[in-house]
Amino acid sequence: MKIFNKIVIIGTGLIGGSLGLDLRKKHLVGKITGLSRRKKNVEFSKKIGVIDCSATSLDVVADADLVILATPIEVIIDIGLKISKKIKKDCVVIDVGSSKEAIVSKLSRVIPNFVGCHPLAGSEKKGVTNFESGIFNGSTCIITPNAKTNSQALRKVKLLWKKLGSQVIILTPKKHDQILAFISHLPHVLAFALMNTISEKFLALSSGGLKDSTRIAASDPELWSQILLSNRGNLLSAISSFQRKLDLFKLVLRNKNNKLLMKILEAAKEKRKKLG
Amino acid sequence: MKIFNKIVIIGTGLIGGSLGLDLRKKHLVGKITGLSRRKKNVEFSKKIGVIDCSATSLDVVADADLVILATPIEVIIDIGLKISKKIKKDCVVIDVGSSKEAIVSKLSRVIPNFVGCHPLAGSEKKGVTNFESGIFNGSTCIITPNAKTNSQALRKVKLLWKKLGSQVIILTPKKHDQILAFISHLPHVLAFALMNTISEKFLALSSGGLKDSTRIAASDPELWSQILLSNRGNLLSAISSFQRKLDLFKLVLRNKNNKLLMKILEAAKEKRKKLG
């Protein structure tokens, strides 16, 4: 069942490319046109059948029924503003950025059918050679409407993610950014900072624990510097909350307070169990 | 080829039990006697054939050729001191604790053939039901002799770990504790603190990144409170180093210094690549 006919994916990296793959596989859309600032990416996407056509000019959005903005976060607003003057009136536009408040607030003003989305299906791998079919199946997609969001566009976009197998959760952009600061952006900052704390000559002795803890430190620096900056207010609060927990650890260690240390570790273990 | 004849394993948890399993499988030792403060554990170990005999009194070490101290770290020194008066003169004693300076310094004074060991083969799972054969194969074992260590005992213990498939690395106890503070104890502290920072109601939205980052937060609180306290001097320094990196992150975010942020993230990614 086609939900949209002509679609344009701007940015054919891990998320954009994998989306193309699954939308086609599940026959949810018609013709897919891909755009990327990296010509190599978009040509490769065409070659392996993720998209039908490659384009280099944003003008191709003119007859699109759905445009997916899947570029790094800094460019999403720029491109959104540019295409707002080129799209059809009823064209639905979604983005897949990792922070939502700035994007949704700016783009919902100029695009009548804009719907902010954040599929929690990324990975530390990026780029065209890491397309993966089925990464949205069983994952969560947060949709972040605001007061301006068109309800029919929202309904169609919800349906699209559900058909891809995602569990859809609706949050305000503000709430989304507050939560993501803790569950995603803070863990990334800690992983980056941890790698930068450990002397290179110690790495040979690392065990599985360190590897798991720092897997996300291999995330793309360009993508992630933009994500972190785009949510810096919430992230700074999250870092401060974390620092207070770390200060408590230091105090407990200095005082050899085994009883309180046990309590802290037990609370962490109990909460971790809930993550599955 | 038997390296030791009669051996006693004190503490039949994950490491002690798995050691028994592999020592027997590879015919590296003769009769294995197991001791545990948990009667259930030691009975289960006997039932599944990890040990030949179970015992409740430390007196069984009297005719042992090798004693393995595999209890939580706090008890290692206590039990080591106790058995020092009961063992044969040529009995080799090893421990498998995660910090080494205090243990090696105290036990090498009273046990002529004491050799401190730290197999990097643990996991967040513990206890008798998590025995695993082959966990030492391909892993690293750090052996930490000091000036008092008997060279023949050291040679035999090295051989034992090599026959189990471990890569043996020799470090002083002091160096071991400094390094482990960074590559193991600090990551655990961060994982515990991160879990305690995140509000429980946010957990439903977590993705794979957070799960990986906090896997070790499910580690046993009793075991880990002791490990952290036993290496608190080095750990406090490691936490302070980490805090400086975190302060830099805050500064960079406050100043929206994208260029420096990119550099920090690139450095982390490069180092993470080396971890494999």
Chai-1 contact restraints between the chains, C-beta under 6 A:
chainA,res_idxA,chainB,res_idxB,connection_type,confidence,min_distance_angstrom,max_distance_angstrom,comment,restraint_id
A,L120,B,S207,contact,1.0,0.0,6.0,A-B,restraint_1
A,I179,B,F202,contact,1.0,0.0,6.0,A-B,restraint_2
A,I179,B,L205,contact,1.0,0.0,6.0,A-B,restraint_3
A,F182,B,I198,contact,1.0,0.0,6.0,A-B,restraint_4
A,F182,B,F202,contact,1.0,0.0,6.0,A-B,restraint_5
A,I183,B,F202,contact,1.0,0.0,6.0,A-B,restraint_6
A,I183,B,L205,contact,1.0,0.0,6.0,A-B,restraint_7
A,I183,B,S206,contact,1.0,0.0,6.0,A-B,restraint_8
A,I183,B,L210,contact,1.0,0.0,6.0,A-B,restraint_9
A,P187,B,G209,contact,1.0,0.0,6.0,A-B,restraint_10
A,P187,B,L210,contact,1.0,0.0,6.0,A-B,restraint_11
A,P187,B,S213,contact,1.0,0.0,6.0,A-B,restraint_12
A,V189,B,F249,contact,1.0,0.0,6.0,A-B,restraint_13
A,L190,B,L190,contact,1.0,0.0,6.0,A-B,restraint_14
A,F192,B,L265,contact,1.0,0.0,6.0,A-B,restraint_15
A,F192,B,A268,contact,1.0,0.0,6.0,A-B,restraint_16
A,A193,B,K245,contact,1.0,0.0,6.0,A-B,restraint_17
A,A193,B,L246,contact,1.0,0.0,6.0,A-B,restraint_18
A,M195,B,A268,contact,1.0,0.0,6.0,A-B,restraint_19
A,M195,B,K271,contact,1.0,0.0,6.0,A-B,restraint_20
A,M195,B,R272,contact,1.0,0.0,6.0,A-B,restraint_21
A,N196,B,K245,contact,1.0,0.0,6.0,A-B,restraint_22
A,N196,B,A267,contact,1.0,0.0,6.0,A-B,restraint_23
A,N196,B,A268,contact,1.0,0.0,6.0,A-B,restraint_24
A,T197,B,S241,contact,1.0,0.0,6.0,A-B,restraint_25
A,T197,B,F242,contact,1.0,0.0,6.0,A-B,restraint_26
A,T197,B,K245,contact,1.0,0.0,6.0,A-B,restraint_27
A,I198,B,F182,contact,1.0,0.0,6.0,A-B,restraint_28
A,F202,B,I179,contact,1.0,0.0,6.0,A-B,restraint_29
A,F202,B,F182,contact,1.0,0.0,6.0,A-B,restraint_30
A,F202,B,I183,contact,1.0,0.0,6.0,A-B,restraint_31
A,L203,B,K274,contact,1.0,0.0,6.0,A-B,restraint_32
A,L203,B,L275,contact,1.0,0.0,6.0,A-B,restraint_33
A,L205,B,I179,contact,1.0,0.0,6.0,A-B,restraint_34
A,L205,B,I183,contact,1.0,0.0,6.0,A-B,restraint_35
A,S206,B,I183,contact,1.0,0.0,6.0,A-B,restraint_36
A,S206,B,L275,contact,1.0,0.0,6.0,A-B,restraint_37
A,S207,B,L120,contact,1.0,0.0,6.0,A-B,restraint_38
A,G209,B,P187,contact,1.0,0.0,6.0,A-B,restraint_39
A,G209,B,I216,contact,1.0,0.0,6.0,A-B,restraint_40
A,L210,B,I183,contact,1.0,0.0,6.0,A-B,restraint_41
A,L210,B,P187,contact,1.0,0.0,6.0,A-B,restraint_42
A,K211,B,L275,contact,1.0,0.0,6.0,A-B,restraint_43
A,D212,B,D212,contact,1.0,0.0,6.0,A-B,restraint_44
A,D212,B,R215,contact,1.0,0.0,6.0,A-B,restraint_45
A,S213,B,P187,contact,1.0,0.0,6.0,A-B,restraint_46
A,S213,B,S213,contact,1.0,0.0,6.0,A-B,restraint_47
A,T214,B,R272,contact,1.0,0.0,6.0,A-B,restraint_48
A,R215,B,D212,contact,1.0,0.0,6.0,A-B,restraint_49
A,I216,B,G209,contact,1.0,0.0,6.0,A-B,restraint_50
A,A217,B,A268,contact,1.0,0.0,6.0,A-B,restraint_51
A,A217,B,R272,contact,1.0,0.0,6.0,A-B,restraint_52
A,A218,B,K269,contact,1.0,0.0,6.0,A-B,restraint_53
A,A218,B,R272,contact,1.0,0.0,6.0,A-B,restraint_54
A,P221,B,M262,contact,1.0,0.0,6.0,A-B,restraint_55
A,P221,B,L265,contact,1.0,0.0,6.0,A-B,restraint_56
A,P221,B,E266,contact,1.0,0.0,6.0,A-B,restraint_57
A,P221,B,K269,contact,1.0,0.0,6.0,A-B,restraint_58
A,W224,B,L265,contact,1.0,0.0,6.0,A-B,restraint_59
A,S225,B,N258,contact,1.0,0.0,6.0,A-B,restraint_60
A,S225,B,L261,contact,1.0,0.0,6.0,A-B,restraint_61
A,S225,B,M262,contact,1.0,0.0,6.0,A-B,restraint_62
A,S225,B,L265,contact,1.0,0.0,6.0,A-B,restraint_63
A,R232,B,L253,contact,1.0,0.0,6.0,A-B,restraint_64
A,L236,B,L253,contact,1.0,0.0,6.0,A-B,restraint_65
A,I239,B,K250,contact,1.0,0.0,6.0,A-B,restraint_66
A,S241,B,T197,contact,1.0,0.0,6.0,A-B,restraint_67
A,F242,B,T197,contact,1.0,0.0,6.0,A-B,restraint_68
A,K245,B,A193,contact,1.0,0.0,6.0,A-B,restraint_69
A,K245,B,N196,contact,1.0,0.0,6.0,A-B,restraint_70
A,K245,B,T197,contact,1.0,0.0,6.0,A-B,restraint_71
A,L246,B,A193,contact,1.0,0.0,6.0,A-B,restraint_72
A,F249,B,V189,contact,1.0,0.0,6.0,A-B,restraint_73
A,K250,B,I239,contact,1.0,0.0,6.0,A-B,restraint_74
A,L253,B,R232,contact,1.0,0.0,6.0,A-B,restraint_75
A,L253,B,L236,contact,1.0,0.0,6.0,A-B,restraint_76
A,N258,B,S225,contact,1.0,0.0,6.0,A-B,restraint_77
A,L261,B,S225,contact,1.0,0.0,6.0,A-B,restraint_78
A,M262,B,P221,contact,1.0,0.0,6.0,A-B,restraint_79
A,M262,B,S225,contact,1.0,0.0,6.0,A-B,restraint_80
A,L265,B,F192,contact,1.0,0.0,6.0,A-B,restraint_81
A,L265,B,P221,contact,1.0,0.0,6.0,A-B,restraint_82
A,L265,B,W224,contact,1.0,0.0,6.0,A-B,restraint_83
A,L265,B,S225,contact,1.0,0.0,6.0,A-B,restraint_84
A,E266,B,P221,contact,1.0,0.0,6.0,A-B,restraint_85
A,A267,B,N196,contact,1.0,0.0,6.0,A-B,restraint_86
A,A268,B,F192,contact,1.0,0.0,6.0,A-B,restraint_87
A,A268,B,M195,contact,1.0,0.0,6.0,A-B,restraint_88
A,A268,B,N196,contact,1.0,0.0,6.0,A-B,restraint_89
A,A268,B,A217,contact,1.0,0.0,6.0,A-B,restraint_90
A,K269,B,A218,contact,1.0,0.0,6.0,A-B,restraint_91
A,K269,B,P221,contact,1.0,0.0,6.0,A-B,restraint_92
A,K271,B,M195,contact,1.0,0.0,6.0,A-B,restraint_93
A,R272,B,M195,contact,1.0,0.0,6.0,A-B,restraint_94
A,R272,B,T214,contact,1.0,0.0,6.0,A-B,restraint_95
A,R272,B,A217,contact,1.0,0.0,6.0,A-B,restraint_96
A,R272,B,A218,contact,1.0,0.0,6.0,A-B,restraint_97
A,K274,B,L203,contact,1.0,0.0,6.0,A-B,restraint_98
A,L275,B,L203,contact,1.0,0.0,6.0,A-B,restraint_99
A,L275,B,S206,contact,1.0,0.0,6.0,A-B,restraint_100
A,L275,B,K211,contact,1.0,0.0,6.0,A-B,restraint_101
